[in-house]
Amino acid sequence: MHRLKTRPQFQAAMAGGTIARTPHFALHRLLLADGAAAAAASPSDPATGPGSLPPQEPQALFGMPAVWLGALVPKRWARRAVTRNAIRRQIHAVAHEYEAGLAPAAHVVRLRAAFDRTEFVSARSERLRLALREELHQLFRRGTAAPKG
């Protein structure tokens, strides 16, 4: 499994669309196996404005059709760096278990809501780790069961 590293890779993967959601996470995917599918998944009108990039072929961002994964954990939803890093580690660990069932595509797991700090006081608590793993397993089960196309 390859890791997404650049902003254009993350943007291209997220433009592919959301294939699964849970209360705290969203799974985005951009298919890479076939050039026509990847071109159809890209937006018809490229984004403009600050932070937008010139349009380019999504396939060119990824060297080969393989399973690519990125974890997007915004500071807005996880204020402490230790929490963000723990969430990223859990995302990559759970994704590794589902690697065989994932399509050759670029995947981004995005945190879309905060975990309640009154319920999970410590960023490194066992309760938070188990809650993360359970929800990530649910997310990847939904993502691997989704139709490929």
Disulfide bonds with the S-S distance in Angstrom:
none
